[in-house]
Amino acid sequence: MSADHVDLLIVGAGLSGIGAGHQMHATFPDKTYRILEQRGELGGTWSLFRYPGVRSDSDMHTLGYRFKPWTAAKAIADGPSILEYVRETARDGDVEDKIVYHQKVIRAEWSTADALWTVTSRHTETGEDLLTTARYVLMAAGYYDYDHPYRPEFVGEERFKGQIVHPQLWPEDLDYAGKKVVVIGSGATAVTLVPAMADEASHVTMLQRTPTYIVALPGEDKLANRLRKHLPITWAYGITRWKNVLRILFSFQLSRRRPEMMKRLLRKMTVPLLPKDFEYDVHMAPPYNPWDQRMCLVPDGDLFKALHKHSVSIVTDHIETFTETGIKLKSGEELDADIIVTATGLNLVAFGGVELVVDGKTVDLPQTMAYKGIMLSDVPNLWVAIGYTNASWTLKVDLTYDYMWRLIKHLDETGMRQCMARYDPSVEELPFLDFTSGYVLRALDKFPKRGATRPWRLAMNYALDVLELRYASIEDDAMEFSNPAPAATPVAQAS
């Protein structure tokens, strides 16, 4: 079987992959690229998740692309609006024609002699393999396992006579009108589901083992909407973007340096929005510091407004067992339910579970180190699009592309064919993500490490990363540029 060839192969047609394709064409109109997408439609997270109220937990002036201003009035957007935004981007940049659907990438092999990747993908319906060679590969599939959500087994769940659903696998025909619903979880999905289901269900209970820090922000950004009336759209978008970036940075830095002050501030902001008899310390004061885990955002305080209704409640307790009619808690309390929603989180998978091979040797991801959060040590011409955990995903991904294009231009200008960050054993290794969320801790042993010092350190700071990735020199002691001698037989031919 002969392999097709492109300059850049992008894995994933979600928010990251579509943005990369659009930018690739704008920056290098004469170069070729292709996007391989496992599912049958673009959009990634925003086309997969269909549960009630699905929305962003970041404002769209930072979650949106830098090159495509978000112009809708609502800054905290719902899932369908975000999906349409991604689709528009694909149409505007002629990206749609470059997507090959139902292609699950299973293996990527690098040949130094040819300075090429050979990527094997398998059609999810026919099982047929497709080979593609590429000078560069971008892993833009994120790190969520879209096939297997995190779903712990609960004692006695087989006895429950009602319906158990996971938000990632939400049934389109689920009817919860007039029914008692228990949502297990306290993360972004749970705080979205509860107010979204409250108007139709007879009662919704958010059952959490541990509280989460929850922040209310306006659904609309008044400054952004005002600026668009008086300034060019790109100016208004840029000003709003930086305003929100600085707000996020201030929140994160204050949480890290003065956690007790941040706790008091969050309490002062939240208590006035809650019912008078609500026990804040029980239900909304986690045992960890702000930003040790991601904060939950509720637009216009919708969750807090829902708590004022008799049809919504929060219970903080541990599950002892499921019963025929609901859940029995360790405190002895029983929660009646017709439907139980297990908003228990997601599983992480490193780079889509793709097997990476360099010159015949399989790459052991946990033994590699992430260079600037973008490349893997000793793996040439491959980049990963991983966003921030403490800010909008797209902020870091946009900077990743800036850095990629600079590398490609440098290789073109110098006549080099290969760039690679050499592993430095003298650099102290740290976990890839500095987060204590359960979904992160469950998977950290499968991810690369990060370094304690530059350029192996992950700053998690947009302002610093702008300087590092957009303007700083791309030549340093870790980055190696080379021009391997061509092989006698092209790798593009495979059987």
Secondary structure, DSSP 8 states (H G I E B T S, - for coil): -B-EEEEEEEE--SHHHHHHHHHHHHH-TTS-EEEE-SSSSS-THHHH--STT-B-SS-HHHHS-TTS---SSBSS-BHHHHHHHHHHHHHHTT-GGGEE-SEEEEEEEEETTTTEEEEEEEETTT--EEEEEEEEEEE-S-SB-SSS------TTGGG--SEEE-GGG--TT---TT-EEEEE--SHHHHHHHHHHHTTSSEEEEEESS---EEEE-SB-HHHHHHHHHS-HHHHHHHHHHHHHHHHHHHHHHHHH-HHHHHHHHHHHHGGGS-TT--HHHHS--SS-TTSS--EEEETTHHHHHHTSTTEEEEE--EEEE-SSEEEETTS-EEE-SEEEE-----B-GGGG-EEEETTEE--GGGSBEETTTEETT-TTEEE----SSS-HHHHHHHHHHHHHHHHHHHHHHT--EEEE---TTS-EEESS----HHHHTTGGGS-EEESSTTS-----HHHHIIIIIIS-S--SSEEEE-----SS-TTB--
